[in-house]
Amino acid sequence: MNINPKLVIIDSIQTMYSEEISAAAGSVSQVREITSQIMRVCKSRNITTIIIGHVTKDGNIAGPRVLEHMVDTVLYLEGERYFSYRILRGVKNRFGSTNEIGMFEMRGEGMCEISNPSDVLISERDDNPAGSCIVSCLEGTRSILVELQALTSQSVFGYPKRTANGVDFNRLALLIAVMEKRAGMNLGTQDVYLNVVGGLKISEPSIDLGILMVTASSYKNVPIDKDIVIMGEVGLTGEVRRINLIEKRLKEAEKLGFKKCIIPESNKKGLKENFKLDIIGVKDVNESMKKLGLR
């Protein structure tokens, strides 16, 4: 029977086998040949094709990047095993931008779209404990507000422990060194634990200032007002540096009902729009701590 479907889903390409190639299924030569045949047939018949590939423990497509080079679009479905949220991220697109993401939640009926990720990620902040604050990060070009949590405790074994969940461990260690040197905060005897609520992984530097402030909040046991959003990159000399797309971040904070934003002073000078937020510009870490009542 001659079938001409509109959509074909192959799960997975590593299990496909061609008798014209002597190599085992899943090998580079098999993946290259089968993908080439699929693309030739589907492009000639105008059939949309989704090819699912195995991934490694690091989340990358298994094997050499032959498959990624051949196809038109590469999409990664990211998410932690123990969290219900998933991010669909485009890392290659021959026909459009890769600066957009989709966020979904795993439910009984399947993956359901989250239209406002920020509202979901900070919806459970009813109280206002020390060691918690809201920061702004970018996923693609979408501004998302997430909650950072920090816990400091006296080190028992003499060697302070640093644990980071959702941010780069080396970045946390660097920022703690900045806090000790530039703000005079003695964290050398403290274990420091940092967590990004919701299981997200954030790599951009705009959350640096939030990491420092939430750590100071836990260390001094002084809560940060839950109506404040903190954003800014921190340099090694303790200065708060400019971040990009500041107006988009401020619009997201305003939309969700926040009252104040602490941002880099250089960003505040360049604002062109008027916001209902109380926007506070800071030049360095010490000034930010004073504004939050942590100094």
C-alpha positions in Angstrom: 0.0 0.0 0.0 1.3 3.4 -1.0 1.3 5.7 2.1 2.0 9.4 1.9 1.8 10.8 5.5 2.0 14.4 6.5 4.0 13.6 9.6 6.6 10.9 10.4 8.1 10.3 13.8 11.1 8.0 14.1 11.9 6.8 17.6 14.8 6.4 17.6 17.3 6.8 14.8 19.9 4.7 16.6 17.6 1.6 16.2 17.2 2.0 12.5 19.2 -0.4 10.3 20.1 -0.5 6.6 21.3 -3.7 4.9 23.5 -1.7 2.5 25.8 -0.8 5.4 27.7 -3.6 7.2 28.1 -1.7 10.4 25.9 -2.3 13.5 22.8 -0.3 14.1 23.5 3.0 15.9 27.0 3.4 14.4 28.0 6.6 12.7 27.8 5.2 9.2 24.4 3.7 9.9 23.0 7.0 11.3 24.5 9.0 8.5 23.2 6.8 5.7 19.7 6.3 7.2 19.3 10.0 8.0 20.3 10.9 4.4 17.7 8.5 3.0 15.0 9.8 5.2 15.8 13.5 4.3 15.8 12.6 0.6 12.4 11.0 0.7 10.7 13.4 3.0 12.0 16.6 1.3 10.9 15.2 -2.1 7.4 14.4 -0.8 7.1 17.4 1.6 6.7 15.2 4.7 7.5 16.7 8.1 9.8 14.3 9.9 10.8 14.2 13.6 13.8 12.1 14.4 14.4 11.2 18.0 18.0 10.5 19.0 19.5 9.0 22.1 21.3 11.4 24.5 24.2 11.0 26.9 24.2 11.6 30.6 25.2 15.2 29.9 22.1 15.7 27.8 23.9 15.8 24.4 22.9 13.7 21.4 24.9 10.5 21.7 27.8 9.8 19.4 29.5 12.2 16.9 27.5 15.2 15.9 26.7 13.8 12.5 22.9 13.8 13.1 22.9 17.4 14.2 24.8 18.6 11.2 22.5 16.9 8.7 19.0 17.9 10.0 17.4 21.3 9.6 16.4 21.9 13.3 17.7 20.5 16.6 15.5 20.6 19.6 16.5 19.6 23.1 13.9 18.7 25.8 15.6 19.6 29.0 14.6 18.9 32.6 15.6 17.2 35.8 14.4 13.7 36.6 12.8 14.7 39.9 11.1 17.9 38.7 7.9 18.2 36.6 9.0 21.2 34.4 10.6 20.7 31.0 12.1 23.3 28.6 12.0 22.8 24.9 15.1 24.6 23.5 16.1 25.1 19.9 19.9 24.9 19.5 19.9 24.9 15.6 17.3 26.2 13.1 18.1 26.8 9.5 14.8 28.6 8.9 14.5 30.8 12.0 15.7 32.0 15.4 17.1 29.8 18.2 16.5 32.4 20.8 13.1 31.2 21.9 12.1 28.4 24.3 8.9 26.7 25.4 8.3 25.7 29.0 6.0 22.7 29.9 4.8 20.8 32.9 4.5 17.0 33.0 1.0 16.1 34.1 -1.2 13.0 33.9 -2.5 14.0 30.5 1.0 14.7 29.1 3.1 17.8 28.7 1.1 21.0 29.1 2.3 24.4 28.2 3.2 26.9 30.9 2.2 30.3 29.5 3.7 32.3 32.4 6.8 30.4 33.8 7.7 33.2 36.2 4.3 33.0 38.0 4.8 29.2 38.5 8.3 29.4 39.7 7.7 31.9 42.5 4.0 31.1 43.3 4.8 29.4 46.7 6.6 32.4 48.3 3.9 33.1 51.0 6.2 33.8 53.8 9.5 35.8 53.8 12.3 33.7 55.3 16.0 34.8 55.4 18.0 33.3 52.6 15.5 33.8 49.8 15.2 36.3 47.0 13.9 36.7 43.4 16.2 37.2 40.5 15.7 37.7 36.7 17.3 35.4 34.1 16.9 35.0 30.4 15.9 31.8 28.7 16.4 32.6 25.0 14.9 36.0 24.8 12.2 35.3 27.4 12.6 37.0 30.8 11.9 34.6 33.7 11.8 35.4 37.4 13.0 32.6 39.6 13.6 32.2 43.3 17.1 31.7 44.7 17.6 30.1 48.1 20.8 30.0 50.2 21.7 28.4 53.4 24.8 29.1 55.5 25.8 27.0 58.5 28.9 26.7 60.7 31.4 24.3 59.1 31.9 21.2 61.3 35.0 19.7 59.7 37.1 22.8 59.3 36.9 22.8 55.5 33.9 24.8 54.3 31.6 23.1 51.9 30.0 24.8 48.8 27.1 23.2 47.1 25.3 24.7 44.1 22.1 23.3 42.5 21.1 25.0 39.3 24.2 27.3 39.0 27.8 26.7 38.2 29.8 25.6 41.2 32.9 27.5 40.2 30.8 30.7 39.8 29.5 30.3 43.3 33.0 29.8 44.7 34.2 32.9 42.9 31.3 35.1 44.1 31.9 33.9 47.7 35.5 35.0 47.4 34.3 38.5 46.2 31.9 38.7 49.1 34.7 37.9 51.6 37.3 40.3 50.0 35.1 43.3 49.0 32.3 43.1 51.6 34.3 41.9 54.6 32.0 39.0 55.2 33.7 36.0 56.9 32.4 33.0 55.0 35.6 31.0 55.4 34.1 29.1 58.4 30.6 28.6 56.8 29.2 25.9 54.6 27.2 27.6 51.8 24.4 25.8 49.9 22.7 27.5 47.0 19.5 26.3 45.2 17.5 27.5 42.2 13.9 26.7 42.9 12.1 24.7 40.2 15.1 22.7 38.9 16.2 25.3 36.4 19.8 25.6 35.4 21.0 29.2 35.0 24.3 30.1 33.4 24.0 33.8 32.7 25.8 36.3 35.0 22.7 38.5 35.7 22.0 36.5 38.8 25.4 37.2 40.4 24.1 40.0 42.6 21.2 37.9 43.7 23.5 35.0 44.7 25.6 37.4 46.9 22.6 39.1 48.5 20.8 35.8 49.3 23.9 34.4 50.8 24.4 37.5 52.9 20.7 37.3 53.9 21.1 33.7 55.2 24.4 34.5 56.9 23.0 37.5 58.8 19.6 35.9 59.2 18.0 39.1 57.8 15.1 38.5 55.2 15.0 40.3 51.9 11.7 42.0 51.1 9.7 39.5 48.9 8.5 42.4 46.7 12.1 43.1 45.5 13.7 41.7 42.3 17.5 41.7 42.2 19.6 41.7 39.0 23.1 42.5 38.0 26.5 41.0 37.1 29.3 41.3 39.7 32.9 41.7 38.8 36.0 40.6 40.8 36.4 44.1 42.3 32.8 44.0 43.7 31.3 46.4 41.1 27.8 45.7 39.7 28.0 45.6 35.9 25.5 46.3 33.2 23.2 43.5 32.0 21.4 43.2 28.7 17.6 43.5 27.9 17.0 45.3 31.2 13.7 46.8 30.1 12.3 43.4 29.2 13.3 42.1 32.7 11.7 45.1 34.4 8.4 44.6 32.4 8.2 41.0 33.7 8.7 42.1 37.3 6.1 44.9 36.9 3.6 42.5 35.4 3.9 40.1 38.3 3.3 42.8 40.9 6.7 43.4 42.3 7.3 46.8 43.9 11.1 47.3 43.7 14.0 46.3 41.6 17.7 46.6 42.3 19.7 46.9 39.1 23.1 48.2 38.0 23.5 52.0 38.1 24.7 52.0 34.5 21.4 50.3 33.4 19.3 52.7 35.4 20.9 55.7 33.6 20.0 54.2 30.2 16.3 53.5 30.9 14.0 55.1 28.3 10.7 53.8 29.5 8.8 54.8 32.6 7.9 52.0 35.1 5.7 51.9 38.1 8.5 50.1 39.9 10.8 51.7 42.4 14.0 51.2 40.5 17.2 51.3 42.7 20.5 51.6 40.9 23.7 50.3 42.7 27.3 50.6 41.8 28.8 47.9 44.0 28.1 45.0 46.4 28.3 47.1 49.5 25.8 49.7 48.3 23.4 46.9 47.4 23.7 45.4 50.9 22.9 48.8 52.4 19.8 49.2 50.3 18.6 45.8 51.4 19.4 46.3 55.1 22.1 43.7 55.1 24.9 46.1 56.1 
